[in-house]
Amino acid sequence: MASTRCTNVVHRPSPVLLAPRVLPQRHCPVHARHSLAGKIKHSLDFNKKGRLQVIDKLYRQPSREKLESILADDFKMGEDGYSRKFTKADYINLTCGTVLPAIPDFNWGHACSGDVDDDGFCIVTVQATGHHTGAPLAMPGLDPLPPSGRHFCLAEEVQKVKVVGGKVTEIQVLPNKGAGPRALYAALGGKLPSQAASAAAAAAAAPPLP
C-alpha cells in the first residue's frame, strides 16, 4: 500500500510586497494641504498687483512729483544704527535735493515678488547705479564732492516696504556694508572720516539713502 506524505507549502509574500510604501512628496496629504493653503492665500491676495505698481513707482526713475504722490504723509524710514526715523520730507529732500542733482541718471534696480510677510512688509532687493555728472554731491556731514563723471554700482541691499491704501507708509533698510550713503560717497572718490568720529553725527543727520 503506497503511503502518502502531507507536505505543508508556505507561501511567502515577495520582498516587494513587504517593503513600506512611501508616497512621493507631491502626493503626501500633509504637503498637499500646505500647498493648497498657500495657493488659496496668494490667490485671495487681491492687493498684490497694486502693491507691485506702487513699489515700481517708488523706485523707477524717482522724481519729486512721484514721491510726493506715492509716500504717505506719515511715512517713516529707518535703518539699524540710526537714532531716529526719517520723514517724507527727509526722503524727498535727500533724493531730489541732493542725489538726483548730482547724479541725473541715478537708478534703483529693484526686484520684488509683491508678497507680504506676516509683519505686513514686502521684501525688495535694490541696487543703486549711476554717474556723477551733475552738481557737487553734498552728503550731510561730509565734504562736497565735485562731479567726476565716475560710474558707481553699489552692492545689493534689502529694503522692507509697507504699502497701505496705495501709499508707502514705511521703509526699513537692512544694512549692508557695500550700500548706503557712505558706500556711495566712497565709490565717487570721497574720503570717509573714521567710523568712530562720524558715527554719532551720521546717526543723527543722514537718512539711510540711497
Salt bridges, closest charged atoms under 4 A:
ASP45 OD2 - ARG51 NH2 2.50
ASP56 OD1 - ARG60 NH2 2.88
ASP56 OD1 - HIS110 NE2 3.10
GLU68 OE1 - LYS88 NZ 3.79
ASP73 OD1 - LYS88 NZ 3.32
ASP90 OD2 - ARG84 NH1 3.60
ASP105 OD2 - HIS131 ND1 2.71
ASP115 OD1 - HIS42 ND1 3.54
ASP115 OD1 - LYS48 NZ 3.11
ASP119 OD2 - LYS160 NZ 2.80
